[in-house]
């Protein structure tokens, strides 16, 4: 595996992490058990603002990086 392919995979994983963080902060993602769901909801309510901003920033930056990386590979 070349370094360029490895870099693209890392960028995609970080993009997915940013998207997950944003969706969790918005309350879209739920957990299985009632106890875990209650703890996650309490954490989400306390930290929703910074998680939403961080998730959006990470997803936007990594989305742009993935786009530029793919354009470089296929262009």
Beta strands, then each sheet from edge to edge (+ up, - down):
end
